[in-house]
């Protein structure tokens, strides 16, 4: 099911970004991951991971816009550009998270 709120909109030199983020705890750190942008960051607390993620998204968008590669980068991640300078992410849905045991010969 596509998230109708997930999008990136450019309007008069300003970007409005709404993307899904997963925050998980790995040991003592909190990791913030955004599958539709394929970026991640971490913090020592949940709030710090959230803040670091917001900063990372701003830097990510600013850099690909400054480099003139926003269409190429978002396109390679499966995003679609609409007519009104709005990009929407690919339709993704987490089906199941599980652990699988695998034995590999060495």
C-alpha positions as CSV (number, residue, x, y, z in Angstrom):
1,X,0.0,0.0,0.0
2,X,1.5,3.3,-1.1
3,X,1.9,5.9,1.6
4,X,0.1,9.0,0.3
5,X,2.1,11.3,2.6
6,X,5.6,10.1,1.4
7,X,6.9,12.6,-1.1
8,X,9.4,15.3,-1.9
9,X,8.1,18.6,-3.2
10,X,10.2,21.5,-4.6
11,X,8.5,24.9,-4.4
12,X,10.3,28.2,-5.0
13,X,13.7,26.8,-4.0
14,X,12.5,25.1,-0.9
15,X,12.0,21.3,-0.4
16,X,9.2,19.8,1.7
17,X,10.1,16.2,2.5
18,X,8.0,13.5,4.0
19,X,9.5,10.0,4.1
20,X,9.1,6.8,6.2
21,X,11.9,6.1,8.7
22,X,12.5,3.0,10.7
23,X,14.3,3.5,14.1
24,X,15.7,0.4,15.7
25,X,18.0,-0.1,18.7
26,X,21.2,-2.0,18.1
27,X,23.0,-2.5,21.3
28,X,23.3,1.0,22.9
29,X,22.7,3.0,19.7
30,X,19.5,3.9,17.9
31,X,19.7,3.5,14.1
32,X,17.4,5.5,11.8
33,X,17.0,4.0,8.3
34,X,14.9,5.3,5.4
35,X,14.4,2.5,2.8
36,X,13.0,4.8,0.1
37,X,16.1,7.0,0.2
38,X,18.5,4.2,1.1
39,X,20.1,6.3,3.9
40,X,20.8,5.7,7.5
41,X,22.3,7.4,10.6
42,X,22.5,6.8,14.3
43,X,22.3,8.4,17.7
44,X,22.9,7.5,21.3
45,X,19.2,8.2,22.1
46,X,15.9,7.9,20.1
47,X,15.7,11.7,20.0
48,X,19.3,12.1,18.8
49,X,18.7,9.5,16.1
50,X,15.6,11.3,15.0
51,X,17.5,14.7,14.9
52,X,20.4,13.2,13.0
53,X,18.1,11.6,10.5
54,X,16.4,15.0,9.8
55,X,19.8,16.6,9.3
56,X,20.9,13.8,7.0
57,X,17.8,14.1,4.8
58,X,18.3,17.9,4.5
59,X,22.0,17.4,3.5
60,X,21.1,14.5,1.1
61,X,18.4,16.6,-0.7
62,X,20.5,19.8,-0.7
63,X,23.5,17.9,-2.2
64,X,21.7,16.1,-5.0
65,X,19.8,19.3,-5.9
66,X,23.1,21.3,-5.8
67,X,24.8,18.7,-8.0
68,X,21.9,18.7,-10.4
69,X,21.4,14.9,-9.9
70,X,18.1,14.9,-8.1
71,X,16.2,13.3,-11.0
72,X,18.9,10.7,-11.6
73,X,19.3,9.8,-7.9
74,X,15.6,9.6,-7.0
75,X,14.9,7.8,-10.3
76,X,17.6,5.2,-9.5
77,X,15.8,4.6,-6.2
78,X,12.5,4.0,-8.0
79,X,10.9,7.4,-7.3
80,X,8.5,9.0,-9.9
81,X,8.5,12.7,-10.8
82,X,5.0,14.2,-11.2
83,X,4.3,17.3,-13.3
84,X,4.2,19.7,-10.3
85,X,7.8,19.2,-9.1
86,X,6.7,16.4,-6.8
87,X,8.5,13.1,-6.4
88,X,6.7,10.1,-5.0
89,X,8.6,7.0,-3.7
90,X,8.1,3.5,-5.1
91,X,5.3,1.4,-3.7
92,X,6.9,-0.7,-1.0
93,X,5.3,-2.7,1.8
94,X,7.0,-4.6,4.6
95,X,5.6,-8.1,4.4
96,X,7.4,-9.8,7.2
97,X,10.6,-9.4,9.2
98,X,12.1,-12.7,10.2
99,X,15.4,-14.4,11.0
100,X,16.6,-17.2,8.7
101,X,19.4,-19.6,9.6
102,X,21.8,-20.5,6.8
103,X,24.7,-23.0,6.9
104,X,27.5,-22.2,4.5
105,X,30.5,-24.5,3.8
106,X,33.9,-22.9,4.2
